[in-house]
Amino acid sequence: MTQITIIGGGIAGLTTAFYLQKFMSEKNCPLTCNVMEMSDDVGGKIVTKKFDNFTVEGGPDSFITRKQSVLDLCRDLDIEDKQIPINSYNDFHILSQNKLVPLSQGLYSGIPESLESVYEMTALSFAGKVQMMADIFLPPRLLEQDENLADFLKRHFGNEAFETIYAPIMAGIYGASPEKLSIHSLYPQLVELERKHGSLINSIAQLKGKSVSKNPVFKSFKNGMHELIESLTNQLDCDIKTNMQIVTIKKTQSGYDIVDSKNQRHHADAVVLATPACNTTEIIADISDNLAQLLNKIHYTSSATITLGYKLSDLPASLDLHSSGFLIPFKQNRNIMGCALASRKFNYRAPKDVLLIRAFIGGPEKSHLVSLPEDELLNLVNKELSDILKINCDPLFHKLFRWHNGNPQYEVGHRDWLSSLNSVLSRLPGIYLTGSSYYGIGIPDCVHHAKITAEKIASDLF
Ligand SMILES: Cc1cc2nc3c(=O)[nH]c(=O)nc-3n(C[C@H](O)[C@H](O)[C@H](O)COP(=O)(O)OP(=O)(O)OC[C@H]3O[C@@H](n4cnc5c(N)ncnc54)[C@H](O)[C@@H]3O)c2cc1C
């Protein structure tokens, strides 16, 4: 029977296994599939801790619904009833001159949907708003060469809007400096809108008019994001081995030998590496030095999240509990990138008398902070919360999660890098790569590409 091994038990690895199993049973093809995961649990960056009626997310807290793949996966897993909507998403604040000011209600995928939305942006000066509004006069343009996100956004919205609004949003999403990130890889839809209409504000206004989605923009699961992982593992008819670190793969006459850290060998006809590219580099080196060198080119930044629980009665009356949280522009040189009011964003996260605040640390300039001892990190966050939100009481508890090299950077040229990768891979039959290092960092992107990988394996092997 054909043996397929998936290395890495994050969302990408588990989804590949799930769809592989589904496609094979539809085709009536025999298959054994196993997943090898180095840590003691599956889920990778999807970590949910549940205790005393609290649900705390260590990594992702939600998925975007404009990309269909997670919604489809939930349908295929029959867990649509477990999804919960975000309470509201457009009420983020920005720290501006030591004050929290509302971002704007009228943003669609981060782009103002009208000139009124720009006018409402209290974080911008009058001149900043005028610069941003000038976007509506930009003519259509075909962006053939890749461009960095910073140049693209400045060209449309000006320097002030870029520094005050977009740089902090990008840091929050990618943990990265927009000066390096690729517009072609991360926002091909914006490149397409620019090609068709020039102005992003005008094109978003048209898109919004046509949009009929009833879905909230973000969703999560009642028991936290790990509920998706549990549903996947419950429905997998394959052997999931945890605490199994893979160190290398060797080519054999009949396929591949996968070697674990205890030097045990496991045969496979095909191998899916659903590990971050920085880990895959080492595993793959014995098979293809070319591939290892290419994989080594992708850069990562580190980040950490600290969730703190506060009794509502201990918090200052000035705290705006209707906000989802706030972002901090780089130029303010703070030690946190921003905070989410986690128990306001989603229901079922904390008892009613407790507020969960999740602070984000690290990113492009401050990855080094992620390695600080826990008490120092906590002090640093407490100091910022005291300064910004005037919270001076001790939290009931805190939970820290560190993500060393957790954020892959899709730098300018990422698409060319992928082409080179695919050309090397085409000479390595039976080897597949998937996960957040390649075709999108969000969970919907990982799920989408995992499904494509399963389809490709099914058509290559059967
Ligand atoms: C703080 C944070 C917040 C985020 N928030 C969101 C969000 O709200 N929404 C969203 O859509 N995305 C979010 N993301 C991004 C998203 O979580 C990730 O891109 C996605 O979970 C990556 O999934 P993956 O399966 O590709 O990789 P991972 O989750 O990294 O899984 C890879 C697995 O491979 C295992 N592994 C590595 N090396 C080996 C080896 N040698 N042998 C065996 N196993 C190995 C690892 O232990 C891990 O379990 C966030 C990321 C972070 C860090």
Ligand as a Chemical Component Dictionary entry (heavy atoms), coordinates in Angstrom:
data_LIG
# 
_chem_comp.id                   LIG 
_chem_comp.type                 NON-POLYMER 
_chem_comp.pdbx_formal_charge   0 
_chem_comp.three_letter_code    LIG 
# 
loop_
_chem_comp_atom.comp_id 
_chem_comp_atom.atom_id 
_chem_comp_atom.alt_atom_id 
_chem_comp_atom.type_symbol 
_chem_comp_atom.charge 
_chem_comp_atom.model_Cartn_x 
_chem_comp_atom.model_Cartn_y 
_chem_comp_atom.model_Cartn_z 
_chem_comp_atom.pdbx_ordinal 
LIG C1  C1  C 0 1.347  35.270 17.184 1  
LIG C2  C2  C 0 0.697  34.839 15.898 2  
LIG C3  C3  C 0 -0.601 35.240 15.616 3  
LIG C4  C4  C 0 -1.211 34.851 14.420 4  
LIG N1  N1  N 0 -2.493 35.234 14.183 5  
LIG C5  C5  C 0 -3.139 34.785 13.085 6  
LIG C6  C6  C 0 -4.532 35.010 12.932 7  
LIG O1  O1  O 0 -5.194 35.597 13.807 8  
LIG N2  N2  N 0 -5.138 34.521 11.805 9  
LIG C7  C7  C 0 -4.448 33.819 10.850 10 
LIG O2  O2  O 0 -5.048 33.429 9.838  11 
LIG N3  N3  N 0 -3.118 33.561 10.994 12 
LIG C8  C8  C 0 -2.464 34.008 12.084 13 
LIG N4  N4  N 0 -1.142 33.696 12.277 14 
LIG C9  C9  C 0 -0.436 32.896 11.258 15 
LIG C10 C10 C 0 -0.819 31.386 11.355 16 
LIG O3  O3  O 0 -1.005 31.024 12.692 17 
LIG C11 C11 C 0 0.286  30.510 10.786 18 
LIG O4  O4  O 0 0.714  30.982 9.537  19 
LIG C12 C12 C 0 -0.175 29.059 10.598 20 
LIG O5  O5  O 0 -0.747 28.566 11.789 21 
LIG C13 C13 C 0 1.026  28.231 10.162 22 
LIG O6  O6  O 0 0.631  26.903 10.003 23 
LIG P1  P1  P 0 1.655  25.822 9.428  24 
LIG O7  O7  O 0 1.003  24.486 9.546  25 
LIG O8  O8  O 0 2.171  26.251 8.113  26 
LIG O9  O9  O 0 2.947  25.898 10.378 27 
LIG P2  P2  P 0 3.126  25.624 11.987 28 
LIG O10 O10 O 0 1.882  25.957 12.671 29 
LIG O11 O11 O 0 4.371  26.300 12.304 30 
LIG O12 O12 O 0 3.297  24.038 11.993 31 
LIG C14 C14 C 0 4.494  23.423 11.621 32 
LIG C15 C15 C 0 4.692  22.212 12.526 33 
LIG O13 O13 O 0 5.889  21.554 12.134 34 
LIG C16 C16 C 0 6.517  21.046 13.309 35 
LIG N5  N5  N 0 7.921  20.785 13.002 36 
LIG C17 C17 C 0 8.897  21.691 12.707 37 
LIG N6  N6  N 0 10.077 21.049 12.487 38 
LIG C18 C18 C 0 9.824  19.721 12.631 39 
LIG C19 C19 C 0 10.644 18.544 12.536 40 
LIG N7  N7  N 0 11.960 18.631 12.247 41 
LIG N8  N8  N 0 10.065 17.336 12.749 42 
LIG C20 C20 C 0 8.724  17.231 13.037 43 
LIG N9  N9  N 0 7.909  18.310 13.166 44 
LIG C21 C21 C 0 8.458  19.537 12.955 45 
LIG C22 C22 C 0 6.303  22.172 14.314 46 
LIG O14 O14 O 0 6.472  21.711 15.630 47 
LIG C23 C23 C 0 4.868  22.596 13.995 48 
LIG O15 O15 O 0 3.924  21.891 14.780 49 
LIG C24 C24 C 0 -0.496 34.059 13.469 50 
LIG C25 C25 C 0 0.817  33.662 13.748 51 
LIG C26 C26 C 0 1.413  34.033 14.941 52 
LIG C27 C27 C 0 2.820  33.573 15.244 53 
# 
loop_
_chem_comp_bond.comp_id 
_chem_comp_bond.atom_id_1 
_chem_comp_bond.atom_id_2 
_chem_comp_bond.value_order 
_chem_comp_bond.pdbx_ordinal 
LIG C1  C2  SING 1  
LIG C2  C3  SING 2  
LIG C2  C26 DOUB 3  
LIG C3  C4  DOUB 4  
LIG C4  N1  SING 5  
LIG C4  C24 SING 6  
LIG N1  C5  DOUB 7  
LIG C5  C6  SING 8  
LIG C5  C8  SING 9  
LIG C6  O1  DOUB 10 
LIG C6  N2  SING 11 
LIG N2  C7  SING 12 
LIG C7  O2  DOUB 13 
LIG C7  N3  SING 14 
LIG N3  C8  DOUB 15 
LIG C8  N4  SING 16 
LIG N4  C9  SING 17 
LIG N4  C24 SING 18 
LIG C9  C10 SING 19 
LIG C10 O3  SING 20 
LIG C10 C11 SING 21 
LIG C11 O4  SING 22 
LIG C11 C12 SING 23 
LIG C12 O5  SING 24 
LIG C12 C13 SING 25 
LIG C13 O6  SING 26 
LIG O6  P1  SING 27 
LIG P1  O7  DOUB 28 
LIG P1  O8  SING 29 
LIG P1  O9  SING 30 
LIG O9  P2  SING 31 
LIG P2  O10 DOUB 32 
LIG P2  O11 SING 33 
LIG P2  O12 SING 34 
LIG O12 C14 SING 35 
LIG C14 C15 SING 36 
LIG C15 O13 SING 37 
LIG C15 C23 SING 38 
LIG O13 C16 SING 39 
LIG C16 N5  SING 40 
LIG C16 C22 SING 41 
LIG N5  C17 SING 42 
LIG N5  C21 SING 43 
LIG C17 N6  DOUB 44 
LIG N6  C18 SING 45 
LIG C18 C19 SING 46 
LIG C18 C21 DOUB 47 
LIG C19 N7  SING 48 
LIG C19 N8  DOUB 49 
LIG N8  C20 SING 50 
LIG C20 N9  DOUB 51 
LIG N9  C21 SING 52 
LIG C22 O14 SING 53 
LIG C22 C23 SING 54 
LIG C23 O15 SING 55 
LIG C24 C25 DOUB 56 
LIG C25 C26 SING 57 
LIG C26 C27 SING 58 
# 
